[in-house]
């Protein structure tokens, strides 16, 4: 019996591909800014680079799907402030936990 063959990410429709978005929030910014985004191999590279630099990676396909609609170097829209604030709060809590242990 043959195992099912999964098409490569780039051949799949966008809603079925792996996706990743990178955000940066600097003091004084009005909102976080999208610094990288992509599907398939690009998404994997974004996650790999983030981890290589000791950044936290949060897996939320729903949030990533919404953030993929924001153009590069653009601030996230106000409708996503709460969701992104929760993720940033999670990341800051992890950072505090690891630096205080």
Secondary structure, DSSP 8 states (H G I E B T S, - for coil): --------GGGS-GGGS-EEEEEE--TT-SS-EEEEEEETHHHHHHHHHHHHTT------HHHHHHHTTS-TT-B--GGGHHHHHHHHHHHHHHHHHHH--
